[in-house]
Amino acid sequence: MISRIITRCSVGAWLHGEAVSAGMVMAADMSHRLGWIGEDVLERTRTLLQRANLPVVPPEARIYIVRMICKDR
């Protein structure tokens, strides 16, 4: 769901796979903040995606994307 919102927010500038990458990092970051995963898992996720030359941050501010997710439900 996060990748769909990111794709929509990027107005076609990103491919779906790029949006999935940024969404994975956002989900890992949230999981880390909630104490569900360690910082090592967060950094490993980010590093692996960066090595694949994929984006790890969304094109818009996170708060905007979170609002869109809430409205999408």
N, C-alpha and C positions, 0 to 999 in steps of 0.2 A: 504494500500500500504506500509506503514512504516513497518508493521509486516512482510510482505513478504521479504522486504530488510533485516531486522534484521535476519530472519530465514536463508536467503541465506548467510549472513555474518558470522553467527555462525557455519557454516559448519556442520549442523545437530546436534550440541550440545544442541540446545534449541528446545522445542516443540513450535508449532505455538501459543498456548495460552500464553506461557511465552514471546514470541516476541510481542504479542498484548499488554501485560501488559507494557512492556518497551516502546512501541510505544505510548500508552495512556499517559504515563508520559511525553514523549518527546513532544507530541502534546499539553498537558496542559501547559508545560513549555513555549513553543513557544507562545501560546495564552496569557499567563500571560505577557510575554515580550512585546507583541503587545498591551497590555492593554485591551484585550477582556474579561479576567476573573481576579478576584482578587486572591491575594496570598492565601486566605483561601481555595479557590476551588482547587488550585494547591496542597496545602498541604493535603487536604482531599482526593484527588485522590491518591496521593502517599501513604498516611497512610492506606487507605482501601486496596490497592494492597499489601502493605507490610504485613498487618494482614493476608492476604490470602496466605502468603509465596510465593508471586510472585516477580520476579525481577523488579526493577524500573529503572535500567540503562541498556543500550545496552551493548553487549559483546565487541564491538569495539568502537573506538573513534567516537564521534558524527559527526565530520566533514567528516569522511569516509562514514558514512551512508547517510549524506546529499548529498554527491557527487553521491552516487549510486542512490538515489531517482531522482536526476536531470537527470542522464543517462537513467533511466528506462522509462522516458516519451517519 
